[in-house]
Amino acid sequence: MDERASEPKWKSSGRYTPPLDRLLRRHPLWHRWAGGALVIAGLAIFIANDVTRALPGGHSEGYALLAILVAGASLWFFGLFDRPT
């Protein structure tokens, strides 16, 4: 039997780095600050719309939707939507 037939067609270079665990990945500090600021902004819009009705045009479901979108989009800065590799 030919020895070359049993060998793999590719060889590992030995330089493979496995991907980091999701819990070990870190985001820069400014990501946390930006995410926190956007969560607070979304909550402020929601409270100003529902509780105080201080926004122009009074109470509106559009403001509630805007608040949810702002707060939800801020979760990207916290790494919630990172795809595990």
Secondary structure, DSSP 8 states (H G I E B T S, - for coil): --HHHHS-SS---S-------TTT----HHHHHHHHHHHHHHHHHHHIIIII--STTSS-HHHHHHHHHHHHHGGGTTTTT----
